[in-house]
Amino acid sequence: MSLRINTNLAALNAHRQLTETDERLRVTMERLSSGYRINRSQDDVAGLSIANKFRMEVRALRAAQQNVAQGQSLLQVAEGGTNKIETIVERLKELAISASSSNVDSDGRSRINAEAQALMSEIDQIANDTKYSGNTLLAGAINLTFQVGSGNVAAEDRITVTTSSGLLTSNLGLGSLSLNSIASAQSALTSLDSALVSVNLVVGEIGAAASRLEFSAGNLAISIENLDASHSTIRDADMAYEMTNLTRDQILLQAGTSMLAQANLMPQSVLALLGK
């Protein structure tokens, strides 16, 4: 066995091993405290790049998810207005049938017509007042676009909601409706049937758009969940695995410290050769 004083190879080796163990312990503790396997680019350059793309996609889809939720709310507001207008048109049909019969005198017919005129004013009021975020929904045909994806491809990332016409009395052909006479009341029956068809057409268009948005919301939720899972697989730390590493490195740190102390004592054996 050669004995050297100036260079203690055993101590240098123990110190190197101890330094490496200390660095691994630092990384493990950083991962355990942050919950991330990748805390800086040097941990996994490619993995961090991919994880960041997933994270950006998730954030974009969450914004799209909010757009869909607001679109659904908008259509609920529109549907509520159309349901009320449909109910009013049905009531107008009842009044027109009553006014079309000879068992109702002229005074009764005047009262019926007064109610009918009030109801038509209410139709216009509902159509004009049904709004969402500044958009009038029933006073005319609507053409609204909702961004439901993260890209710029219209067919894939946007949903357009359109209706064929508004629901004002002028749109429904009821602008000149009168129930003052039997003849005008009988004529109103045809107009009211056509008006009900027009209302139901708009109801169907709104319902179809609402159904599509509902499926879009479900698809977005699944996509976000899967992308989040992919991001987690790449970026998040496996806590059980890191705890195993922590326990191992803590033991190695203690053992390395002890061995470094022993290696530092080895050169003292030279003193025996010097008779000290």
C-alpha positions as CSV (number, residue, x, y, z in Angstrom):
1,M,0.0,0.0,0.0
2,S,1.4,3.4,-1.0
3,L,1.0,6.2,1.4
4,R,0.7,9.8,0.1
5,I,0.2,13.0,2.0
6,N,-0.2,15.7,-0.7
7,T,-2.9,13.8,-2.6
8,N,-5.5,11.8,-0.7
9,L,-7.2,9.8,-3.5
10,A,-9.7,8.1,-1.1
11,A,-10.8,11.5,0.2
12,L,-11.1,12.9,-3.3
13,N,-13.2,10.0,-4.4
14,A,-15.4,10.1,-1.3
15,H,-15.9,13.9,-1.8
16,R,-16.9,13.4,-5.4
17,Q,-19.4,10.8,-4.5
18,L,-20.7,13.0,-1.7
19,T,-21.1,15.9,-4.0
20,E,-23.0,13.9,-6.6
21,T,-25.3,12.5,-3.9
22,D,-25.9,16.0,-2.5
23,E,-26.9,17.3,-6.0
24,R,-29.3,14.4,-6.5
25,L,-30.8,15.1,-3.1
26,R,-31.2,18.7,-4.0
27,V,-33.0,17.8,-7.3
28,T,-35.2,15.3,-5.5
29,M,-36.2,17.8,-2.8
30,E,-36.9,20.4,-5.4
31,R,-39.2,18.0,-7.2
32,L,-41.0,17.0,-4.0
33,S,-41.5,20.6,-3.0
34,S,-42.8,21.7,-6.4
35,G,-44.6,18.6,-7.5
36,Y,-42.9,18.9,-10.9
37,R,-40.4,16.5,-12.4
38,I,-39.3,19.2,-14.8
39,N,-38.5,22.5,-13.0
40,R,-36.1,23.9,-15.5
41,S,-35.2,23.2,-19.1
42,Q,-32.0,21.3,-18.2
43,D,-34.1,18.7,-16.5
44,D,-35.7,17.6,-19.8
45,V,-35.5,20.0,-22.7
46,A,-37.7,18.1,-25.1
47,G,-40.2,17.1,-22.4
48,L,-40.5,20.7,-21.2
49,S,-41.2,21.9,-24.8
50,I,-43.9,19.3,-25.3
51,A,-45.4,20.0,-21.9
52,N,-45.6,23.7,-22.6
53,K,-47.4,23.0,-25.8
54,F,-50.0,20.9,-24.0
55,R,-50.4,23.6,-21.3
56,M,-51.0,26.3,-23.9
57,E,-53.5,24.1,-25.7
58,V,-55.3,23.4,-22.4
59,R,-55.5,27.1,-21.6
60,A,-56.8,27.9,-25.0
61,L,-59.5,25.2,-24.8
62,R,-60.6,26.4,-21.4
63,A,-61.2,29.8,-22.9
64,A,-63.1,28.1,-25.7
65,Q,-65.1,26.2,-23.1
66,Q,-66.1,29.6,-21.6
67,N,-67.2,30.8,-25.0
68,V,-69.4,27.7,-25.3
69,A,-70.9,28.2,-21.9
70,Q,-71.8,31.8,-22.7
71,G,-73.2,30.7,-26.1
72,Q,-75.4,28.3,-24.3
73,S,-76.6,31.1,-22.0
74,L,-77.3,33.3,-25.0
75,L,-79.4,30.6,-26.6
76,Q,-81.3,30.0,-23.4
77,V,-82.2,33.7,-23.3
78,A,-83.3,33.6,-26.9
79,E,-85.3,30.4,-26.3
80,G,-87.1,31.9,-23.3
81,G,-88.2,34.9,-25.5
82,T,-89.4,32.6,-28.4
83,N,-91.4,30.4,-25.9
84,K,-93.2,33.5,-24.6
85,I,-93.9,34.7,-28.2
86,E,-95.2,31.3,-29.1
87,T,-97.5,31.3,-26.1
88,I,-98.8,34.7,-27.2
89,V,-99.5,33.6,-30.8
90,E,-101.4,30.6,-29.4
91,R,-103.5,33.0,-27.3
92,L,-104.1,35.2,-30.3
93,K,-105.4,32.1,-32.2
94,E,-107.9,31.5,-29.4
95,L,-109.0,35.1,-29.5
96,A,-109.3,35.0,-33.3
97,I,-111.5,31.9,-33.1
98,S,-113.7,33.5,-30.6
99,A,-114.0,36.7,-32.7
100,S,-114.8,34.6,-35.8
101,S,-118.1,33.3,-34.3
102,S,-121.4,35.1,-34.6
103,N,-122.2,34.3,-30.9
104,V,-119.9,37.2,-30.0
105,D,-121.4,40.7,-30.4
106,S,-119.5,43.8,-31.6
107,D,-118.8,45.0,-28.1
108,G,-117.3,41.6,-27.2
109,R,-115.3,41.6,-30.4
110,S,-113.9,45.1,-29.6
111,R,-112.8,43.8,-26.3
112,I,-111.2,40.8,-27.9
113,N,-109.4,43.0,-30.4
114,A,-108.1,45.3,-27.6
115,E,-106.5,42.3,-26.0
116,A,-105.1,41.1,-29.3
117,Q,-103.6,44.5,-30.0
118,A,-102.0,44.5,-26.5
119,L,-100.6,41.1,-27.0
120,M,-99.1,42.1,-30.4
121,S,-97.4,45.0,-28.6
122,E,-96.1,42.6,-26.1
123,I,-94.7,40.4,-28.9
124,D,-92.7,43.4,-30.2
125,Q,-91.6,44.3,-26.7
126,I,-90.3,40.8,-26.1
127,A,-88.6,40.7,-29.4
128,N,-86.8,44.0,-28.9
129,D,-85.9,43.4,-25.3
130,T,-84.5,39.9,-25.6
131,K,-80.8,40.7,-25.6
132,Y,-77.5,39.2,-24.5
133,S,-74.3,41.2,-24.1
134,G,-75.6,43.9,-26.4
135,N,-76.9,41.5,-29.1
136,T,-80.6,41.8,-29.9
137,L,-81.7,38.2,-30.5
138,L,-85.3,38.2,-31.7
139,A,-85.8,41.6,-33.4
140,G,-84.2,40.3,-36.6
141,A,-82.3,37.4,-38.1
142,I,-79.1,36.8,-36.1
143,N,-75.7,35.6,-37.3
144,L,-73.4,35.0,-34.3
145,T,-70.0,33.1,-34.3
146,F,-68.6,31.3,-31.3
147,Q,-64.9,30.3,-31.1
148,V,-65.0,26.7,-29.8
149,G,-61.5,25.6,-30.7
150,S,-57.9,26.7,-30.3
151,G,-57.1,27.1,-34.0
152,N,-58.1,29.3,-36.9
153,V,-60.0,26.7,-39.1
154,A,-63.6,27.9,-39.4
155,A,-65.0,24.4,-40.0
156,E,-63.2,23.0,-36.9
157,D,-62.9,25.8,-34.5
158,R,-66.0,27.9,-34.8
159,I,-69.8,27.4,-34.6
160,T,-72.1,29.9,-36.3
161,V,-75.6,30.4,-34.9
162,T,-78.1,31.8,-37.4
163,T,-81.8,32.3,-37.5
164,S,-83.9,32.9,-40.6
165,S,-85.9,35.9,-39.3
166,G,-86.9,38.0,-36.4
167,L,-90.1,37.6,-34.4
168,L,-91.5,41.1,-34.5
169,T,-95.2,41.2,-35.5
170,S,-94.0,42.6,-38.9
171,N,-91.8,39.6,-39.3
172,L,-94.6,37.3,-38.4
173,G,-97.1,38.9,-40.8
174,L,-99.3,40.2,-37.9
175,G,-98.7,43.9,-38.4
176,S,-102.2,44.5,-39.7
177,L,-104.0,41.9,-37.6
178,S,-107.5,43.0,-36.5
179,L,-110.3,41.1,-34.8
180,N,-113.0,43.9,-35.0
181,S,-115.1,41.9,-37.5
182,I,-115.9,38.3,-38.3
183,A,-114.3,38.6,-41.7
184,S,-111.0,40.1,-40.3
185,A,-111.0,37.6,-37.5
186,Q,-111.4,34.7,-40.0
187,S,-108.6,36.2,-42.1
188,A,-106.4,36.4,-39.0
189,L,-106.7,32.7,-38.5
190,T,-104.6,32.0,-41.6
191,S,-102.1,34.7,-40.6
192,L,-101.7,33.3,-37.1
193,D,-101.1,29.8,-38.5
194,S,-98.3,31.1,-40.6
195,A,-97.0,33.1,-37.7
196,L,-96.8,30.0,-35.6
197,V,-94.9,28.2,-38.3
198,S,-92.4,31.1,-38.4
199,V,-92.0,31.1,-34.6
200,N,-91.5,27.3,-34.5
201,L,-88.9,27.6,-37.3
202,V,-86.9,30.0,-35.2
203,V,-87.4,27.8,-32.1
204,G,-86.0,24.8,-34.1
205,E,-83.0,26.8,-35.3
206,I,-82.2,27.9,-31.8
207,G,-82.7,24.4,-30.5
208,A,-80.4,22.9,-33.1
209,A,-77.7,25.4,-32.2
210,A,-78.1,24.7,-28.5
211,S,-77.8,21.0,-29.2
212,R,-74.6,21.5,-31.1
213,L,-73.1,23.7,-28.4
214,E,-73.9,21.0,-25.8
215,F,-72.0,18.4,-27.7
216,S,-69.2,20.9,-28.3
217,A,-69.0,21.5,-24.5
218,G,-68.8,17.8,-23.9
219,N,-66.0,17.3,-26.4
220,L,-64.1,20.2,-25.0
221,A,-64.3,18.8,-21.5
222,I,-62.9,15.4,-22.7
223,S,-60.1,17.1,-24.7
224,I,-59.1,19.3,-21.8
225,E,-59.0,16.2,-19.5
226,N,-56.9,14.2,-21.9
227,L,-54.5,17.0,-22.6
228,D,-54.1,17.8,-18.9
229,A,-53.3,14.1,-18.3
230,S,-50.7,14.2,-21.1
231,H,-49.2,17.3,-19.6
232,S,-49.1,15.7,-16.2
233,T,-47.5,12.6,-17.4
234,I,-44.6,14.6,-18.8
235,R,-44.2,17.4,-16.3
236,D,-45.5,16.2,-12.9
237,A,-43.3,14.3,-10.5
238,D,-44.0,10.7,-9.4
239,M,-44.1,11.4,-5.7
240,A,-43.7,7.8,-4.6
241,Y,-40.6,7.4,-6.9
242,E,-39.1,10.7,-5.7
243,M,-39.6,9.7,-2.0
244,T,-37.7,6.4,-2.7
245,N,-34.9,8.5,-4.2
246,L,-34.9,10.8,-1.2
247,T,-34.6,8.0,1.3
248,R,-31.8,6.4,-0.7
249,D,-29.8,9.7,-1.1
250,Q,-30.3,10.6,2.5
251,I,-28.7,7.3,3.5
252,L,-25.9,7.7,0.9
253,L,-25.3,11.3,2.1
254,Q,-24.8,10.1,5.7
255,A,-22.6,7.2,4.6
256,G,-20.5,9.4,2.3
257,T,-20.0,11.9,5.0
258,S,-18.7,9.1,7.3
259,M,-16.4,7.7,4.6
260,L,-15.0,11.1,3.8
261,A,-14.1,11.5,7.5
262,Q,-12.5,8.1,7.5
263,A,-10.5,8.9,4.3
264,N,-9.2,12.1,5.9
265,L,-7.8,10.1,8.7
266,M,-5.9,7.7,6.5
267,P,-2.8,10.0,5.9
268,Q,-2.2,10.1,9.6
269,S,-0.9,6.6,9.4
270,V,2.3,8.1,7.8
271,L,3.1,9.5,11.3
272,A,3.8,5.9,12.4
273,L,6.5,5.6,9.8
274,L,8.1,8.9,11.1
275,G,8.1,7.5,14.6
276,K,5.6,9.9,15.9
